[in-house]
Amino acid sequence: MQLKKLHYLSGLTISLFIGLHLFNHFISIFGIEQHISLMDNLRLVYRNLLVESILLLAVATQIFSGIKLFLSKRKQAGIFFEKLQLWTGLYLAFFLIIHVSAIMAGRFVLHLDTNIYFGVAGLNTFPFNLFFVPYYSLAILSFFGHIAAIHAQKMKTTILGISIHQQSRIILLLGTTLTLIILYGLTNGFTGIEIPAAYKVMIGG
Ligand code: HEM
């Protein structure tokens, strides 16, 4: 199969999970209990041998094919959206390698429940937040940036007089807004989430 086609298929598979995952983080604006309760329910869908194996295989395929595509297309990228696709893709590869390895290490090495406390221990603790705020923000922005870039290149029709490039800019705006809302929720309205003792290991405690 062509590398691009493979990348497209694994991308679609991961996007289904990311959509649910980001919605789960969005719900944190209603409280930690709500976030945990929704994750418990979503885990019934993705935390089983079949779905999680497919997801992890798709993540590995996405990273491998993405890096190969980045290296081969790097010099040809001309317009803004072509460049955006390449650089957001590269960041997503970097993020997914670290993020998924951290989740797996949390589960299988530290034997922790990798819930919201695991995900946001660093985000809510100085000086770790100096790394985690841009690390998570850029991941969500890159996800939307990647979609906006693909939209700009593949779509052919204007909607209600809105040009393709304007539609892509709207996708970027939605991504930026969602990033701010998620950061607000995952830090308890920027006041900080109290991290339980079991998760202090993540922040050198
Ligand atoms: C906004 C900040 C984010 C936080 C705090 C976060 C946190 C987490 C947590 C706690 C888990 C474990 C889930 C579980 O145990 O059920 C997880 C899994 C995962 N996250 Fe994130 N995540 C964030 C953003 C993202 C983004 C932007 C992506 C993709 C671009 C992503 C991709 C994944 C993947 C692929 C998994 C592994 C799923 C599995 O096989 O269990 N995450 N994340």
Residues whose N, C-alpha, C, O or C-beta is under 5 A from the ligand:
A	BS01	HEM	I18 H25 E52 L55 I103 T114 N115 I116 G119 V120 Y136 A139 I140 F143
